[in-house]
Structure formats: C-alpha cells, structure tokens
C-alpha cells in the first residue's frame, strides 16, 4: 500500500510540473531579463538558441557597481545620427555628462537621449548610457554594453552597472545596434551585469 501511495504522489507531482521551470536570477531585473529571453515574442535569441536557453550569464551582483553620478546637462548640443551595426542611423542627442567614482577612480561618460524613442509612451524620460571597459573581448562582449537610466529631477543620477546588458546583435545579427562611442570608455574592469553570450 505504501508503494502504491508513493507511486500516485510521484505521478501527481510529474503531472503538475507541466515541464515548466522557475525563472532563474538573483534579482528581479535578472529574472525579467531571463523571462524576456525565454519569451518568443520578446527574445532576441534565434529559435535554436531559445529552445535550449535557461539563463543569461551574469556577474555576481556587487553594490560597488551601483554609483551615484553627478549629471551635468548639455541642453545646447546638436542632434546627431548614431552609427549602428547596420546602415540604420537613429537620431540621438547628448543629454549630459555623468561623473562618478568607481574603484577609487573618477570617470566621465556621455549620456544620450534617443530622439525617436522619447515619443513612445513610457520612454519620455529614458536615457541611454553605452560604455566600453576593460572586460570587453574577454568576459564581456567586445563592442561594449548598455545601461538604461531615467532623467532625474536634480543633478544626481543613480547608475546600476549590475544591470548592464549586451546589444541585441550579440544574439542575432538581424538587429541593428548602436555602436558605443570611443569616448565612453571606462579604464577599469566593470565586472557587473551580463557577460558575453556563448553560442
């Protein structure tokens, strides 16, 4: 009787599992990224890669890489066409210059506003921060990564490099991705966010 009961419990557990697995990730952002990459309607992955996908490869979350930057707005800069990995040239504007300390050094990066995206609902205050660092070509994608920010009301901007992500063209060449400007180089290893994609 005991064995029969165990058998029925096993069948019940297997039947309820429905082949689904929990979304992996140490933070809500990581879980959302993994969820989006699993979702065929959102994922940049090719179908063959998506079928075997379990999780992106993240660095361990490290509070060192959450910085409070000083934002100097640059309202008089001219719009420009940003180079991408294809012939597409989206219109951007330098929104400002962010200055922050990381690992005992001070860095400055240009932060941008996508002049087309700003007209879409939910992206009115969206800021784009592409960057290069000394992990590129080693543990991270050689062309650099991106971080998203929101316009602050004052001159303080929180930047979370734990949420640095790869351009979509890393996963699929059909995407057109902004090329990180050489001026946005951080001369240290930013071991945070998403690592390079291993196909």
Secondary structure, DSSP 4 states (H G I P E B T S, - for coil): -HHHHHHHHHHHHHHHHTT--PPP-SSHHHHHHHHHHH-TTT--S-HHHHHT-----BPPP-GGGEEEEEEEE-TTPPPEEPPBSSS---EEEEEEEEEEEETTEEEEEEEEEETTGGGSTT-TTEEEEEEEETTBTTTB-TT-EEEEEE--SSSEEEEEGGG-EE-GGGT-TTS--BPPPTT-EESS----SB-----
